[in-house]
Amino acid sequence: MVEADLRRLSALRALAEHGTVTAAATALHLTPSAVSQQIAQLGREVGVTLLRHEGRHVRLTPAAHVLLEHGEVLRTQWERAKADLAAHAAGLGGTLRLCGVSSAVAALAAPAVTRLQRTHPRLQTRITEEESADCYQLLLTDEADIAMVLPTPDAPSTVDPRFEQQPLLDDPLDLLVPRGHRLAEEGYAELAAAAGEPWIVKKHNNDTYALLTVACAAAGFTPRVTHEVKEWYAVSALVGEGLGVCLLPRMVPVPSTHRVVRVPLHGEPVPSRRLIACVRRGSAGHPVVAAGLSALHRVAAADEEPPRPPSARPSARTPRP
């Protein structure tokens, strides 16, 4: 019964966030009719009107906003109740569902799952790669237990009542240039030195694009984007062909066959991104979730300064003051 009520509250929350029944249905992987029915049923159960029709649009009533505030408290308490009950089970079993951005899946989730399989052989795991915004949604729809995400201007705040967020690691961004490039010779560079270069980026709906624009703005320029691709492998390949430069997270490896050099940045600012682990509020005490978080933190602590691939090591020269 509680789960059904929370699903109806999730439909109301999705409508509040996305603005239309159609958009809410897309986010929840439901039909618009199913979302409307769930909200209508919820209104009947609590005895209030939740939606007000304005032409072809619907608006949440004041009562709906009050219900959402209480709904977050109920959701958190339900997660805590499940965590307390699971703590009484003998041994660690069930399924842990992780989701995250591609680099976090490769560098953190994969070795963390290997650790968990050694220490908890009865525990099943499932990993899904998604962009950060989609990972938050997977948590809300109870399709994931832990999300490894990058905070962006549009991400939920640290005080969002729906989530608990824990820093995993800070990942510096390096400048990736073709071999023989003028900025590769010194083995280090300031970001502003690349202001006049053509830039290769992952597409605008990717988490790292916001990091690039913010970092370049702080360095005093707007990057001249000439190529947009989806995967880091393609970014590295284009850089290796001399078609531009890019900012590459240090934890992302580059193929040894690509003719590129990873150049560490110094001066101000030195761009970096923070990877965080996010769970539904109240669920961190669940034994399965707690084990997953612990494994991720252990891997992150070991990889706080990831080794560079031999083909991308900078020279040993010390930066000038």
GIQUIQUI-V40363 format. One record per residue. N is the residue number from 0. PSI is psi in whole degrees, 0 to 359 (NA if undefined). Layout:
{{N,PSI} {N,PSI}}
This chain:
{{0,315} {1,316} {2,318} {3,317} {4,320} {5,326} {6,321} {7,321} {8,324} {9,324} {10,318} {11,319} {12,318} {13,321} {14,320} {15,323} {16,319} {17,346} {18,332} {19,157} {20,322} {21,314} {22,321} {23,320} {24,320} {25,316} {26,327} {27,0} {28,41} {29,174} {30,154} {31,324} {32,319} {33,320} {34,314} {35,319} {36,319} {37,318} {38,320} {39,317} {40,320} {41,317} {42,320} {43,322} {44,322} {45,352} {46,30} {47,162} {48,125} {49,335} {50,145} {51,125} {52,130} {53,93} {54,236} {55,2} {56,162} {57,148} {58,147} {59,138} {60,164} {61,324} {62,324} {63,320} {64,323} {65,317} {66,322} {67,320} {68,315} {69,327} {70,323} {71,323} {72,317} {73,318} {74,315} {75,317} {76,324} {77,320} {78,319} {79,321} {80,316} {81,323} {82,317} {83,319} {84,319} {85,332} {86,340} {87,353} {88,151} {89,118} {90,169} {91,114} {92,190} {93,200} {94,132} {95,124} {96,117} {97,145} {98,158} {99,173} {100,159} {101,316} {102,324} {103,323} {104,315} {105,313} {106,334} {107,307} {108,315} {109,307} {110,331} {111,318} {112,321} {113,317} {114,313} {115,322} {116,329} {117,319} {118,335} {119,78} {120,340} {121,349} {122,127} {123,151} {124,154} {125,130} {126,135} {127,131} {128,126} {129,162} {130,163} {131,314} {132,321} {133,329} {134,318} {135,319} {136,322} {137,325} {138,315} {139,326} {140,10} {141,38} {142,359} {143,155} {144,324} {145,133} {146,137} {147,107} {148,169} {149,124} {150,133} {151,170} {152,334} {153,0} {154,155} {155,145} {156,167} {157,344} {158,11} {159,125} {160,350} {161,340} {162,156} {163,132} {164,134} {165,129} {166,139} {167,304} {168,160} {169,128} {170,106} {171,153} {172,131} {173,158} {174,127} {175,122} {176,162} {177,153} {178,139} {179,357} {180,149} {181,328} {182,350} {183,343} {184,321} {185,339} {186,3} {187,165} {188,159} {189,148} {190,323} {191,337} {192,343} {193,14} {194,324} {195,2} {196,152} {197,142} {198,143} {199,128} {200,158} {201,157} {202,158} {203,333} {204,13} {205,148} {206,325} {207,346} {208,320} {209,322} {210,319} {211,310} {212,321} {213,316} {214,316} {215,322} {216,318} {217,331} {218,357} {219,21} {220,163} {221,124} {222,139} {223,97} {224,123} {225,335} {226,141} {227,127} {228,180} {229,327} {230,150} {231,327} {232,317} {233,322} {234,310} {235,321} {236,318} {237,321} {238,316} {239,335} {240,4} {241,21} {242,358} {243,188} {244,170} {245,166} {246,126} {247,124} {248,139} {249,331} {250,353} {251,118} {252,160} {253,146} {254,142} {255,341} {256,347} {257,134} {258,73} {259,161} {260,131} {261,119} {262,113} {263,148} {264,148} {265,178} {266,196} {267,131} {268,157} {269,106} {270,145} {271,157} {272,148} {273,125} {274,133} {275,155} {276,132} {277,136} {278,165} {279,137} {280,132} {281,347} {282,351} {283,337} {284,353} {285,132} {286,320} {287,315} {288,318} {289,320} {290,320} {291,316} {292,318} {293,317} {294,319} {295,317} {296,323} {297,317} {298,317} {299,321} {300,324} {301,332} {302,19} {303,329} {304,78} {305,141} {306,147} {307,144} {308,143} {309,325} {310,350} {311,11} {312,135} {313,168} {314,164} {315,8} {316,148} {317,132} {318,143} {319,148} {320,NA}}
